Amino acid sequence: MKRRTSIREYKTILPYLARYRAQYFRGFICLLFVDAAQVLIPQFVRRAVDLISIASITDTGSNNPVGNRIFLLCLGMVGSMLLVCGGRFLWRYFIHGSSRRIETELRGRLFDHLLVLSYDFYQKNKIGDLMARATSDVGAVRMAIGMGLVALVDGTILATAILIIIFIQDPRTAACAVLPLLPITILILLFGHRVGKQFQKAQETYSAMSDAVQETFAGIRVIKSFVKELWFIKKFADTNDDYRDANMELVKTFGLFFPLITFLSGLTSLILLLVGGRRVVEGLMSPGELVALFSYFQMLIWPLMGAGFMVNMIQRGAVSLGRVNSVLETEPSIVSPAVVKRPGPGTAVNEIEIRNLNFAYGDANVLEDITLNIPRNSWVGILGRTGSGKSTLLKTMTRMVDPPQGAVFVRGVDVREWDLEELRALFAVTPQDSYLFSDSIGRNIAYGLEFPDESRIRESAELAALDRDLAGFARGWETTIGERGLTLSGGQKQRTAISRSLIMGAEILILDDSLSAVDAETEKRILRGLLAERERKIRGSRGSTAVIVSHRVSTLAYADIVLVLEQGRIAESGSPRELLEKGGFYAKMAELQRLEQGEGHG
Ligand SMILES: Nc1ncnc2c1ncn2[C@@H]1O[C@H](COP(=O)(O)OP(=O)(O)OP(=O)(O)O)[C@@H](O)[C@H]1O
């Protein structure tokens, strides 16, 4: 998701700024007061210095007019400083507060959008990178619309006010002293361009690093079992170094920029001393005026530095917002149609019907000419070598991948014409790689329910033969299972995932190789339980269809029909008994597994 970023990226943030305009307005009014109070201070100093320069030794007593006036000027200075102090607190509250709120809203929007995006998006984008966009990129946007905007507005107001004052006070000296401002402006522009590029690189390396961390800890079991810790330490060290190097480039740029700005602004002091000093000697300017000019030129450094910060932050914000925008602008590839079709009552005999389905991932054909009817309340088993397209076939039924129009029908309606949520609600799917959340077993099972119900949790756990395992856990349902179910065995994980789908009571059950880690006896108990559940559902006039992918003939023996997939085509189909008699792949697998079991027992 690389793109050329420009200032136009900020269009996304404009509606947010418009919503918080009142807060920003209050903040900028406070800034205005702060700036006004700031430019007043050198005027107090000027008067005080001029009074001191004309005062004599007799003016040092407590009751003298000069001393009293200086005291009043000091009071004025303290008042201005208090105003600056209070104003700074208020503008920070209004502007930084708004930028924090916008940051939260933008991050929320990004998260919501990520959840809407289809399955294929997550195959193209790495999780670590997406995490970086939701954290450090959104943070950079906040800096731009907080401190960046303040630097822009404040810098402009303060610099303009100071320039007007100094030119009114002494145009000749001011004109000479502002000469170094020209190279400073050029420097700021060059700096902004360079920082933009370097920051983009830094963000990319940050994404790569956060991806390396995410991948390492998600796969910690595999890493440990393959004793690959050193390899991952090196991989992380490389990404960590890349991140450091990219940031070092930024450090170098800043390291060069700020001293240069300070040097050039130091030149203004020099010019001031030479030109202004001469004018004081010539009697064309008072010493107080010279001191005030010094103060003003010192004050000019902040808007200049601020301009550098501003350029940096606005550039960084644009780069980061570009990265956020590229996610927000991605449309989900699979959505409900504009006109939704629903099945009429009793119109379809087949729960699922597939007509001459061809499917490819890019150029790679995965399913070819699949035709299949799954009658309501039947169990269909699917067997096939790895990579033969079994999972893909299941995914076309729930539109996790999009089949072509007119190929896959559920209850007589093309899946592409179904409302996506209604379609998926018909299915209880246990995918091959079930994900468990780091929560209690009970909450993992009840995950899909709005209101967890203990009796339903118990029933579904019994159906998935998880009840006996639960009795062995110290805290029963409340047992926390660690990240991705780290503390459970493979079979326990699979059965927790099965319970989680069964609890939804959906009418079509899909088990994608979900019993592979379960022993033969438990498998038998689960399948018999599911068959009994089917009878109960049918008696209650509810549907209970199942599509079961398995490499085990013992699982498929419970199905009404079994299909054998070979390189995306249906090579065999029929009842398990018919397939045994045919002597094809199914029969060969049955024989092989029978021998293996015999050896295991022998
Ligand atoms: N998202 C994807 N993008 C590209 N190719 C894919 C994708 N998912 C699967 N494939 C490829 O499609 C083919 C079929 O994959 P599929 O997962 O459907 O097979 P399977 O029969 O379920 O395999 P297994 O028994 O190993 O689970 C494989 O060659 C696989 O590499």
The ligand as an SDF file (V2000), in Angstrom:
LIG
                    3D

 31 33  0  0  0  0  0  0  0  0999 V2000
   -5.6900  -17.0540   -0.3500 N   0  0  0  0  0  0  0  0  0  0  0  0
   -5.0660  -17.7820   -1.2430 C   0  0  0  0  0  0  0  0  0  0  0  0
   -4.3920  -17.1900   -2.2380 N   0  0  0  0  0  0  0  0  0  0  0  0
   -3.7670  -17.9070   -3.1750 C   0  0  0  0  0  0  0  0  0  0  0  0
   -3.7730  -19.2450   -3.2020 N   0  0  0  0  0  0  0  0  0  0  0  0
   -4.4210  -19.9040   -2.2400 C   0  0  0  0  0  0  0  0  0  0  0  0
   -5.1060  -19.1970   -1.2000 C   0  0  0  0  0  0  0  0  0  0  0  0
   -5.6740  -20.1120   -0.3820 N   0  0  0  0  0  0  0  0  0  0  0  0
   -5.3600  -21.3200   -0.8800 C   0  0  0  0  0  0  0  0  0  0  0  0
   -4.6180  -21.2050   -1.9830 N   0  0  0  0  0  0  0  0  0  0  0  0
   -4.1270  -22.2800   -2.8210 C   0  0  0  0  0  0  0  0  0  0  0  0
   -5.2580  -22.9680   -3.3280 O   0  0  0  0  0  0  0  0  0  0  0  0
   -5.0750  -24.3460   -3.3300 C   0  0  0  0  0  0  0  0  0  0  0  0
   -6.1970  -25.0150   -2.5480 C   0  0  0  0  0  0  0  0  0  0  0  0
   -6.1120  -24.6300   -1.2140 O   0  0  0  0  0  0  0  0  0  0  0  0
   -7.1480  -25.1630   -0.1260 P   0  0  0  0  0  0  0  0  0  0  0  0
   -6.8020  -24.5490    1.1620 O   0  0  0  0  0  0  0  0  0  0  0  0
   -8.5230  -24.9890   -0.6290 O   0  0  0  0  0  0  0  0  0  0  0  0
   -6.7890  -26.7200   -0.1190 O   0  0  0  0  0  0  0  0  0  0  0  0
   -7.2210  -27.8480    0.8800 P   0  0  0  0  0  0  0  0  0  0  0  0
   -7.6510  -28.9860    0.0510 O   0  0  0  0  0  0  0  0  0  0  0  0
   -8.1930  -27.3450    1.8820 O   0  0  0  0  0  0  0  0  0  0  0  0
   -5.8410  -28.1870    1.5720 O   0  0  0  0  0  0  0  0  0  0  0  0
   -5.5580  -28.8030    3.0260 P   0  0  0  0  0  0  0  0  0  0  0  0
   -6.0640  -30.1890    3.0690 O   0  0  0  0  0  0  0  0  0  0  0  0
   -4.0690  -28.7760    3.1030 O   0  0  0  0  0  0  0  0  0  0  0  0
   -6.2160  -27.9070    3.9930 O   0  0  0  0  0  0  0  0  0  0  0  0
   -3.7000  -24.5930   -2.7490 C   0  0  0  0  0  0  0  0  0  0  0  0
   -2.8140  -24.8010   -3.8120 O   0  0  0  0  0  0  0  0  0  0  0  0
   -3.3640  -23.3110   -2.0290 C   0  0  0  0  0  0  0  0  0  0  0  0
   -1.9990  -23.0740   -2.0830 O   0  0  0  0  0  0  0  0  0  0  0  0
  1  2  1  0
  2  3  1  0
  2  7  2  0
  3  4  2  0
  4  5  1  0
  5  6  2  0
  6  7  1  0
  6 10  1  0
  7  8  1  0
  8  9  2  0
  9 10  1  0
 10 11  1  0
 11 12  1  0
 11 30  1  0
 12 13  1  0
 13 14  1  0
 13 28  1  0
 14 15  1  0
 15 16  1  0
 16 17  2  0
 16 18  1  0
 16 19  1  0
 19 20  1  0
 20 21  2  0
 20 22  1  0
 20 23  1  0
 23 24  1  0
 24 25  2  0
 24 26  1  0
 24 27  1  0
 28 29  1  0
 28 30  1  0
 30 31  1  0
M  END
$$$$
